[in-house]
Amino acid sequence: DNVDIIMISETKNDKSFPSNQFIMDGYSPPFRLDRNDHGGGIIVYIRDDIPCKEIKTYDLPHDVEGIFIEINLRTSKWILIGGYNPEKNYISYFLNHIWKQLDNLIITYDNIILLGDLNSCLTENNMINFCDTYNLTNLINEPTCYKNMENPSSIDVILTNRKKSFCNSSALETGLSDHHKMTVTVLKTYLKKRACYRPLSCL
């Protein structure tokens, strides 16, 4: 009851799974980007009283996993991007196509948040150039992936150009993944729900 936006990658879902199977109380029907031969699948849940809509990106290649969602929060409008990049060597191709979409959307959206498993650290040149272009900061400053226990990496990101708007960002062990932690942040805004106010949280 305290989570407002949930993004899950590597869902391994395809069209054979009916949408009704993924309905959850308190959330709008989820936005889905189903798995294909190249990817793992994405699903995004948003609280049912938060105005939102998917932004269709018809020229995004089928082997690039990115889902773009407009979210309206009181007086501000955000573009939320859920992304999954399957391997480190693919990051340049992945970011170039996300870059192309953002260049078209940045005219309309001043506030950006990108979440997902990108399989690339922020120290990589491609990631540095992408973040510099849009003034993006990673809110997660700790290891998130423990595939190599002796050298864990931070490849599950929450990138935003509004760093000061967020707090309590962290990576949590849930036991739901074989070696990834869950990333969490809280947007410092309040939305009315069930006659009370509480901060908006994203995973």
C-alpha positions in Angstrom: 0.0 0.0 0.0 3.1 2.3 0.2 4.4 1.8 -3.4 3.0 4.0 -6.1 5.0 3.1 -9.2 6.6 -0.3 -9.8 8.8 -1.2 -12.8 9.9 -4.8 -13.2 12.3 -6.0 -15.9 13.0 -9.5 -17.3 9.4 -10.5 -16.8 9.7 -13.3 -19.4 6.1 -12.6 -20.5 4.8 -12.8 -24.0 1.3 -12.4 -25.6 0.3 -15.8 -24.4 -0.1 -14.4 -20.9 -3.5 -12.6 -20.7 -3.6 -9.0 -19.3 -6.1 -9.9 -16.6 -3.5 -12.2 -15.1 -1.5 -9.1 -14.0 -4.2 -6.9 -12.6 -3.5 -5.7 -9.0 -5.9 -3.9 -6.7 -5.0 -0.2 -6.3 -3.2 0.0 -9.7 -4.2 0.8 -13.2 -3.9 -2.1 -15.8 -0.1 -2.4 -16.2 1.9 -1.1 -19.1 3.6 -4.1 -20.8 6.5 -4.5 -23.1 6.5 -8.3 -23.7 9.5 -10.4 -24.3 10.8 -11.2 -27.8 13.8 -13.1 -29.2 16.1 -10.3 -28.0 14.8 -9.3 -24.6 13.4 -10.1 -21.2 10.2 -8.1 -21.0 9.1 -5.1 -18.9 6.0 -4.3 -16.9 5.1 -1.1 -15.1 2.4 -0.6 -12.5 1.1 2.9 -11.6 -1.3 3.8 -8.8 -4.8 3.9 -10.2 -5.5 7.5 -9.2 -2.3 8.9 -10.8 -3.0 10.3 -14.3 -0.8 8.5 -16.8 -0.6 7.3 -20.4 1.9 5.4 -22.5 3.8 7.4 -25.1 4.0 5.3 -28.2 7.4 5.2 -29.9 6.7 3.5 -33.2 10.3 3.9 -34.5 11.9 2.2 -31.6 13.5 -1.1 -32.9 12.0 -4.3 -31.6 15.3 -5.3 -30.1 15.4 -2.2 -27.8 13.5 -2.6 -24.6 12.2 0.8 -23.6 8.7 1.9 -22.5 7.8 5.6 -22.2 5.0 6.8 -19.9 3.7 10.3 -19.2 2.8 10.9 -15.5 1.0 13.9 -14.3 1.7 14.9 -10.6 -0.3 17.9 -9.4 1.3 20.7 -11.4 4.2 18.8 -12.8 4.4 16.4 -15.8 7.1 13.7 -15.9 8.3 11.3 -18.5 9.1 7.9 -17.0 11.2 5.5 -19.0 11.4 1.9 -18.0 14.4 0.2 -19.7 16.2 -3.1 -19.9 19.5 -3.6 -21.7 20.4 -7.3 -21.9 24.2 -7.0 -21.9 27.1 -4.5 -21.5 28.2 -4.7 -25.1 24.8 -3.6 -26.3 24.6 -0.4 -24.2 25.7 2.0 -27.0 23.0 0.7 -29.4 20.4 0.8 -26.6 21.3 4.3 -25.4 21.4 5.7 -29.0 17.8 4.7 -29.6 16.6 6.0 -26.2 18.5 9.2 -26.9 16.7 9.6 -30.2 13.3 9.3 -28.5 14.2 11.7 -25.7 15.4 14.3 -28.2 11.8 14.3 -29.6 10.2 14.3 -26.2 12.3 16.7 -24.2 10.5 19.7 -25.8 7.3 18.5 -24.0 8.7 17.1 -20.7 11.0 19.0 -18.4 11.2 16.2 -15.8 12.8 12.9 -16.6 13.2 9.6 -14.7 14.7 6.5 -16.2 14.7 3.2 -14.3 15.9 -0.2 -15.1 18.6 -2.8 -15.4 21.0 -1.4 -18.0 23.9 -3.9 -17.4 26.4 -1.0 -17.6 28.0 1.1 -14.9 27.9 4.9 -14.9 31.6 5.0 -15.4 31.3 3.7 -19.0 31.8 6.4 -21.6 28.4 5.7 -23.2 26.6 6.2 -19.9 28.6 9.3 -19.1 27.8 10.9 -22.4 24.1 10.0 -22.2 23.8 11.4 -18.6 25.7 14.6 -19.4 23.5 15.3 -22.4 20.3 15.3 -20.3 21.9 16.3 -16.9 21.0 13.0 -15.4 22.2 11.8 -12.0 21.9 8.2 -10.7 20.0 8.3 -7.4 21.4 4.8 -6.5 25.0 5.1 -5.0 25.6 1.6 -4.0 26.0 -1.8 -5.6 22.9 -3.4 -6.9 24.1 -6.6 -8.7 26.0 -9.4 -6.9 26.5 -11.8 -9.8 30.2 -11.5 -8.8 30.2 -11.4 -5.1 33.8 -10.2 -4.9 33.1 -7.3 -7.3 29.5 -6.2 -7.1 28.3 -3.6 -9.7 25.8 -0.8 -9.8 23.9 -1.5 -13.0 20.3 -1.1 -11.8 19.7 2.7 -12.1 17.3 5.4 -11.3 18.4 8.3 -13.5 16.8 11.8 -13.2 17.4 15.4 -14.1 15.7 16.4 -10.9 17.9 14.9 -8.2 16.8 17.4 -5.5 13.2 16.3 -5.9 14.0 12.8 -4.5 15.0 11.3 -1.2 15.5 8.0 0.6 17.0 6.4 -2.5 18.5 2.9 -1.8 18.9 -0.7 -3.0 17.2 -3.3 -0.9 17.6 -7.1 -0.7 14.2 -8.8 -1.2 15.1 -12.4 -2.0 13.1 -12.1 -5.3 16.1 -12.1 -7.6 19.1 -14.4 -7.8 21.6 -11.6 -7.6 19.9 -8.2 -8.1 18.7 -5.8 -5.4 15.6 -3.7 -5.7 16.1 0.0 -6.2 13.8 2.4 -4.5 13.3 6.2 -4.3 10.8 8.7 -3.0 9.7 11.8 -4.9 9.2 14.7 -2.6 5.6 15.5 -3.6 2.3 14.7 -2.1 -0.8 13.2 -3.8 -4.1 12.8 -2.2 -5.4 9.3 -1.7 -8.1 7.9 0.6 -8.3 11.2 2.4 -4.6 11.3 3.3 -1.4 12.6 1.9 1.8 10.7 1.4 5.0 10.9 -0.6 5.2 9.2 -4.0 7.5 6.2 -4.1 9.0 4.5 -7.1 10.8 1.2 -7.4 
